[in-house]
Amino acid sequence: MPSPSAILRLACFAFLPLAVLGRTVRPYMLPRDANTTSDGLIHPKQLTFSVNCSISDHDYGHGNGVLEGFHYLMSRGGMPGNNPGSCGRISCSHDTGIHWCNEDKTKRKALESYQVIARAVMEIFQQKPCWQNFDDDNFMGAGIKGKALVDGEDWSVWVAHEDCSAAPV
């Protein structure tokens, strides 16, 4: 039975090209620290994450909402910014919100791209303890919640249930 990470990798290869079909990739969509090598691959700045699956003040969101949010973030251009000590919802689908937070209480923070947030979302997605009722067959009916803190970078991402028709919390 496929693991969540195997399903996510398959979904990236199957659906991401559809999301960016017909779009021109502009340099601002790539992290500033990215290195393009002779193999044509982009090697972005290395980030490490600490994932906490026990965020007790939130209910479980839906796996398909996380995947839709991941694809949206991978195709979005620009540089997300947040005020000191604040969080902002950047995606919400299937009643599953994705928020990124500036953990620095003194300075505004702007990230390199939305793709680095997508990488944090993937870190949560790949952690089996973040899932509820995951039976190795169908993650679409399973619940997921968690928070990924980017080590040494003072920012985090959390994923959990949220009413997408309501104003962001």
C-alpha positions, 0 to 999 in steps of 0.5 A: 500500500502506498505511503503518503509521501509516495502518493504526494510524489506521484501527484506532483508528477501527474498533476503539477505539469497541468497546473503550470501548463502554458505558464512562463516560469519567471526568475522571481518564481525561483528561490534566490539561493537556487542553483541551476546545474549542468543537469538542468535541475534547480537545487534550492537552499537546503531547509530542515524542518521540525514537525509537530503533529500534536496541535491540540487547538485545531481539528483534522483537515482533509488530505485532498485539501492539502494536496490542492493547497500544495499544487496551488503554492507550487504554481503561485508567483511572488514573495509572501510577507508577514508582520512580526509574530503573525500568521496568514492563511495562504490556501484553503480548500476542502475545509483545510487551511494552510497558514504560514507564520512569522515566528520573529516577534520583532521584524516583518519577514518575506519569504523567497517564494511560495514554493518554500511554503509548499516544501513545509506542507510536504514535510507535514504530509509525509509524517504518518503521525500527523494523519488520523484514520489513514489506512495505507489505501486511501488518504483522501478520506483521512484527516491531517493536521500538523505544524512544520517549524523551519529550523533556524529561519523563524517561520512555520507552516501549519495545516488543519481543518478550517471553514474555507467559507469563513474569513481567515482566522 
